[in-house]
Amino acid sequence: MRLGLFGGTFDPIHCGHLRSAEEVREAFALDEVRFVPCGVPPHRSDRPGAAARHRLEMVRLAVAGNPGLSVSDLEVTRPGASYSIDTVRHFSGRLAPGDELYLILGLDAFLLIGSWKAWRELLTLTHVIVTSRPGFGDTLPYDQIPVVVREAFCYDSVRFGFRNESGKEILFKRLTDVSVSASTIRELLGKGKSIRELVPSEVQRYVQDQHLYYESPEC
Ligand code: ATP
């Protein structure tokens, strides 16, 4: 099995995330892309706008109609901060011979990887697919890779990617631009504006029914 893991806060999940997962699944012939919403994000000082159970449910609703996409509650149910290394250890420890694991990261997230907990070990356990994101450049130039990460990898001109001694690769995928972010969606909702067509209709209905992201009136 070729399994992709797509981590994030998904606060809420939107069409940029979904299109990204679909294009990566197709381009790298993955059997499945599994969304892994984080419980407690370790790299964000501000708390997510919606509780983990709501973010998880919105991802469930968003992927329900696509057999190539799924969701894991691993990080939401694990106590403490959600570190990717714990998640990657979990999935890599359960691979059968011949299985391959791919961690999918937007370019903005990848550029911070040198600050992640146990990132060296992480890069020996999984391949990484770095995806473009509107506003963050269209390629993965060598000089944008954090120096500490660069030192552990060599460029492979056949694969157009980087490979380390464990045989794990860092590959880049240029995606169709879908210029939407979760923060924009939260902002729109805070102003009482529509988020239709930025998120799947099931997610839009859930946000509405659960009254998520609406700022409470000031006292
Ligand atoms: P926020 O605006 O709150 O920072 P976000 O929209 O960036 O949220 P995250 O859950 O933080 O959403 O992102 C998870 C992953 O999805 C990250 O790797 C990020 O780069 C990627 N991503 C988010 N939005 C897009 C998009 N529009 N196109 C491509 N990738 C995206």
Residues whose N, C-alpha, C, O or C-beta is under 5 A from the ligand:
A	BS01	ATP	G7 G8 T9 F10 D11 G16 H17 S20 L105 G106 L107 D108 A109 S132 R133 V178 S179 V180 S181 A182 S183 T184
